Amino acid sequence: YFNDEPIAAVMIHVDKQNSLYYGGCSLELAKKHKANNFLLFNTMLHYKNIGYRHFEVGVFDSCLSKNQKEYNVGRYKAQFSSFPSLSLEGVKFFSI
């Protein structure tokens, strides 16, 4: 929220001990305030604090050769990860 108006949201899928970042959305104003970063980071902390052992931020292709948007999404997700593991053709899976 900013001035009592919602500006961003994240959607998380959960099961017994795993949580998966499914997606997020935001208004243009949210970028200025880094609202998505705030929400995602605090969501990770919430699930950690209630005993979840795994938070998956998803899959992305970190190669700029495909398109700029996919590359930017990859860079965004990478800032939240501490354990990247490589797969085929440079596609990475990130876990917290």
C-alpha angles and dihedrals in degrees: 000000000000118000089350092304123114110242104166144017140183129207120214128188114210139186132169100309105351134079127192127199102229101177149303142220136199147172120249089258090062092067092061091053096038089235095162092054090049093049096045095046093048091046089055091050091049094054092044091051093052092051107267111149101198135044115181117200092189143241128307141160110245094194114108090208094085104052140318096243094056089047092051091049089051092051090049093052093044092064090066098048133090099174115048117175123193125234133173121328096000095302109148133203116205128203133178 
